[in-house]
Amino acid sequence: MRKFPFLLFPAMALVAQAPSRVDLVQLFNTELPGINQLLKELKTQEAMTKAQGLLPAEAPIFDGSTMLSLAQSVDDTRGMGALYGLLAKTASAAGRWEAAVETQEKRAQGARATLIEFDKAAIATQWKKAAQDSKDYVTKNETRKQALETKVAAFKAEFEEIKATKKKLTKDEATAFNDRGAKIQQDEQELAQIAAALPIHQKNLVNAPKVFKVLDDTRKEIEGLIKSADEAAAKAKKAIANQSDEITQFNTQQVIKKVKIVGKKNWVDAVLRAPENITKQGAPEDQAAFLNRLLVLDPGNASAQKALDNLKAGKDAFAKSAKPGKKGGAKKS
């Protein structure tokens, strides 16, 4: 989670900590290795089910009332994005590219919702006002403090001089001096208030630029989360569109050849007739992911299922089954 500096803030009330909060980023980091292992073992449906189960029943509510709650809310968005990304990854591995697109779009929607709430966050408005109020207070009261200090010091010096010289004051002079003394007491009270408040306002002026930088950096981070999700969704959509175009072009040629078209089966069968279409995908989990996609396009395709079963058994996708040998008998002499 992004670290926010400790900030002074006049009239900021302390808020109680929320009961128990699930750290979604930590949850992602904890569960990622296990899900990656399931994908490596070609248990794609189990991986997808587990990834789906990590998402909270309800998205965390954004709270921008304090710097801490705002930081936690942005952290929740980061965690939700990571969990959605993981679910999209498992959906893609299971051949469910459309589900992966939908998941990436939800990821982007969540980040966009956070940005809207972030821009409405009360803490940002409060800090803008606090910064201006503190600036006004310091401007007005730094000079006022100096003036009061000079005035109080002068009166006290005069009082000490009267005591030291044992100067006799007339009744009118004594009354005037006492009236001034009463006013000086009020000045001392005002001076004490200024002396107590001034450091807080001065600290706010130091911290305000730090706060605004953190807020600006955080906003850019949220924009980055949106961009990443949008790009992932666009990439997934493009893969579907490219595959759909390829199937359409292939089927068009089949129609020209007067071959009966059965959905996407013709294209899937043609792909499977050239094993290199599968093996060129790379690692076994990548080959399995492509075979899963073929099975989504043509459910129950025996060749695709056989190749997938071979991979799950640790064999090459198109390993041929060994034929039983002929039993030979001893020849009679």
Secondary structure as the mmCIF struct_conf table of DSSP 4:
data_model
#
loop_
_struct_conf.conf_type_id
_struct_conf.id
_struct_conf.beg_label_comp_id
_struct_conf.beg_label_asym_id
_struct_conf.beg_label_seq_id
_struct_conf.end_label_comp_id
_struct_conf.end_label_asym_id
_struct_conf.end_label_seq_id
TURN_TY1_P TURN_TY1_P1 PRO A 10 ALA A 11
HELX_LH_PP_P HELX_LH_PP_P1 MET A 12 LEU A 14
HELX_LH_PP_P HELX_LH_PP_P2 ALA A 16 ALA A 18
BEND BEND1 PRO A 19 PRO A 19
HELX_RH_AL_P HELX_RH_AL_P1 LEU A 24 LYS A 40
TURN_TY1_P TURN_TY1_P2 GLU A 41 LEU A 42
HELX_RH_AL_P HELX_RH_AL_P2 THR A 44 LEU A 54
BEND BEND2 LEU A 55 LEU A 55
BEND BEND3 ALA A 57 GLU A 58
HELX_LH_PP_P HELX_LH_PP_P3 ALA A 59 PHE A 62
BEND BEND4 SER A 65 THR A 66
HELX_RH_AL_P HELX_RH_AL_P3 MET A 67 ALA A 93
TURN_TY1_P TURN_TY1_P3 ALA A 94 GLY A 95
HELX_RH_AL_P HELX_RH_AL_P4 TRP A 97 ASP A 119
TURN_TY1_P TURN_TY1_P4 LYS A 120 LYS A 120
HELX_RH_AL_P HELX_RH_AL_P5 ALA A 122 THR A 165
TURN_TY1_P TURN_TY1_P5 LYS A 166 LYS A 166
HELX_LH_PP_P HELX_LH_PP_P4 LYS A 167 THR A 170
HELX_RH_AL_P HELX_RH_AL_P6 LYS A 171 ILE A 256
TURN_TY1_P TURN_TY1_P6 LYS A 257 LYS A 258
HELX_LH_PP_P HELX_LH_PP_P5 VAL A 259 ILE A 261
TURN_TY1_P TURN_TY1_P7 GLY A 263 LYS A 264
HELX_RH_AL_P HELX_RH_AL_P7 LYS A 265 LEU A 272
TURN_TY1_P TURN_TY1_P8 ARG A 273 ARG A 273
BEND BEND5 ALA A 274 ALA A 274
TURN_TY1_P TURN_TY1_P9 PRO A 275 PRO A 275
HELX_RH_AL_P HELX_RH_AL_P8 GLU A 276 THR A 279
TURN_TY1_P TURN_TY1_P10 LYS A 280 GLN A 281
BEND BEND6 ALA A 283 ALA A 283
HELX_RH_AL_P HELX_RH_AL_P9 PRO A 284 LEU A 297
BEND BEND7 ASP A 298 ASP A 298
TURN_TY1_P TURN_TY1_P11 PRO A 299 GLY A 300
HELX_RH_AL_P HELX_RH_AL_P10 ALA A 302 LYS A 312
TURN_TY1_P TURN_TY1_P12 ALA A 313 GLY A 314
BEND BEND8 LYS A 315 LYS A 315
TURN_TY1_P TURN_TY1_P13 ALA A 317 PHE A 318
HELX_LH_PP_P HELX_LH_PP_P6 ALA A 319 LYS A 327
HELX_LH_PP_P HELX_LH_PP_P7 GLY A 329 LYS A 332
#
